[in-house]
Amino acid sequence: TIVFFYAPSDIAEKHIGPDKRFRLGGLVENGSVKRGAGTKIQFAVTDTLKSIPVSYEGILPDLFREGQGVVAEGKLNAAGVFQADSVLAKHDENYMPPEVASALKAKGVQLGDGASHPGKPGETKK
C-alpha cells in the first residue's frame, strides 16, 4: 500500500530512523507553537497517543494553527526532531486531507464539533 504520511505513534512502530525522508501527519498540538526569529517556528504534531517535535523555517499556510490538521514533509534528525521543509495545514476535518482524517479516526480521535478523544493513557480530553 502507499503511505501518504506517518502519524507520530507510527514512527517508533515502523522504525523510521534519522535522515529518512517522509511525511508526518496529525494535529498541531495545543500549546506547542513557539515562534522564533524571522520565519523560524517550532511546534509538535500529535495523534493524541504520541507527539513529535517539529522545526520549520518558512512561510506557514494561513490555516495553520493549534488543534488543526497538518502534514509536514522532511526528516527526523538524530535528536528526534522532525526537520520539516514543507508544511500543509487544513482548517478542520471537513477540509483535512482524507488520509489525515482517516488515520486520526483509526487512532481513536473523534473529529468535529463536540468531539472527544482518549488522549494519552489515563487521560480523557474533550
C-alpha positions, 0 to 999 in steps of 0.5 A: 500500500502507499503511505501518504504520511506517518502519524507520530505513534507510527514512527517508533512502530515502523522504525523510521530512523534519522535522515529518512525522508517522509511525511508526518501527519496529525494535529498541531498540538495545543500549546506547542507553537513557539515562534522564533526569529524571522520565519523560524517556528517550532511546534509538535504534531500529535495523534493524541497517543504520541507527539513529535517535535517539529522545526520549520523555517518558512512561510506557514499556510494561513490555516495553520494553527493549534488543534488543526490538521497538518502534514509536514514533509522532511526528516527526523534528525538524530535528536528526534526532531522532525526537520520539516521543509514543507508544511500543509495545514487544513482548517478542520476535518471537513477540509483535512486531507482524507488520509489525515482524517482517516488515520486520526479516526483509526487512532481513536480521535473523534473529529468535529464539533463536540468531539472527544478523544482518549488522549494519552493513557489515563487521560480523557480530553474533550 
